[in-house]
Amino acid sequence: MCIPKSTSSAYENDKVDIKESVLVELSEHLDITPNYLLGVEEKEEDAFDMEMKNLLRRITDDRAKAILVAQIKAVANI
């Protein structure tokens, strides 16, 4: 992310409130929720869950993605 050092320092030291758009972008880069960054929720995903989400994100064919998700749910009895 192209955030100046002075801006990120101001965020870290609670001198400036982080913009919602920046918070969302940062959470996407870190593959966590904005609520986790804000301390509102605990991080529950393990490395395997994150890897699966990353793999599914890379699949561009929506039909193929839906089939894979259905198969995973069937195997996991969800």
C-alpha distance (Angstrom), angle and dihedral (degrees) to the residues before:
residue distance angle dihedral
M1 . . .
C2 3.77 . .
I3 3.80 99.2 .
P4 3.80 117.3 144.9
K5 3.80 115.1 -115.8
S6 3.79 90.8 -118.8
T7 3.81 91.1 55.2
S8 3.80 94.9 48.7
S9 3.81 88.8 47.3
A10 3.81 90.2 52.4
Y11 3.84 89.2 51.1
E12 3.80 92.1 48.9
N13 3.81 93.2 48.4
D14 3.83 94.4 46.4
K15 3.79 91.8 -117.5
V16 3.81 92.2 125.1
D17 3.79 131.6 25.7
I18 3.78 112.2 -117.9
K19 3.80 114.2 -115.7
E20 3.78 115.2 -112.0
S21 3.81 91.7 -122.9
V22 3.82 91.0 53.4
L23 3.80 91.2 47.3
V24 3.80 91.3 52.0
E25 3.81 92.9 46.6
L26 3.80 91.9 48.1
S27 3.81 92.2 49.0
E28 3.82 90.0 50.9
H29 3.81 91.2 51.4
L30 3.79 90.6 49.8
D31 3.83 93.3 40.8
I32 3.79 93.0 -126.2
T33 3.79 133.5 110.4
P34 3.80 123.9 -93.0
N35 3.82 87.3 -122.4
Y36 3.80 90.0 59.2
L37 3.80 90.0 52.8
L38 3.80 89.3 50.5
G39 3.80 91.4 49.8
V40 3.80 92.7 -116.0
E41 3.80 96.1 120.3
E42 3.76 139.0 26.4
K43 3.77 121.3 -113.9
E44 3.79 105.8 -110.4
E45 3.76 102.7 170.3
D46 3.73 120.8 98.2
A47 3.79 126.3 -150.3
F48 3.81 92.3 -90.8
D49 3.83 92.4 54.2
M50 3.80 91.2 49.6
E51 3.80 91.6 48.1
M52 3.81 91.1 52.0
K53 3.81 91.4 49.5
N54 3.80 90.8 49.2
L55 3.79 91.1 50.2
L56 3.80 92.3 48.9
R57 3.82 90.6 48.9
R58 3.79 89.9 57.1
I59 3.79 93.0 56.3
T60 3.78 105.8 94.2
D61 3.80 99.1 -175.7
D62 3.82 105.9 89.3
R63 3.80 93.6 -159.2
A64 3.80 92.6 51.8
K65 3.80 90.0 47.0
A66 3.82 91.7 51.3
I67 3.82 91.2 49.6
L68 3.82 91.9 49.9
V69 3.80 92.9 48.2
A70 3.82 90.5 49.3
Q71 3.80 90.9 50.2
I72 3.80 92.7 48.4
K73 3.80 90.7 49.8
A74 3.80 90.9 49.2
V75 3.79 92.7 51.3
A76 3.81 91.5 45.4
N77 3.84 91.5 46.3
I78 3.81 91.3 -125.1
